[in-house]
Amino acid sequence: MTIQKKENAIVEEFRLFDDWMDKYAHLIELGKELPLIDEKYKTNQYLISGCQSRVWLFAELDNDGKIIFTADSDAVITKGIISLLIRALSGHTPKEILDAGLGFLDEIGLKEHLSPTRANGLVSMIKQIQFYARAFQLKSRIKK
């Protein structure tokens, strides 16, 4: 499934909820379903800077050239947010990830319903995911 199709599915899912308290509750549930990062990656090396909460993100390139992300957070809303990003982007190539517009975040109204510190954290999460994508893209070019 393409990133765009995943984004569309997320938008449709969030349309089922009328108010933001229900959307936050759904976000928390999504965070609970997040495949957890291995404990060995819950170190400062994998901590995303710029987040008020602690968020760990690990990425690896599979044999098909697709990035697989795992994460965890010590805050339930933040865990839901990183879960959304992983759901949309994990399992795709570095180029696909870097080309993704992530418009679904605006469509579901997430950015406008986050506190300024959480909004900054969202930006930091996106930057870290893109950093991994760029690093894997560069690494694959060097191997050629």
CORLIN-V460585 format. One record per helix or strand of 2 or more residues. SS is the DSSP state (h for helix, s for strand). FROM is the first residue (numbers start at 1). LEN is the number of residues. If there is no record, write none. Layout:
{{SS	FROM	LEN} {SS	FROM	LEN}}
This chain:
{{h	3	13} {h	20	13} {h	39	3} {h	44	3} {s	55	7} {s	66	8} {h	76	14} {s	92	2} {h	94	6} {h	104	4} {h	111	3} {h	116	28}}
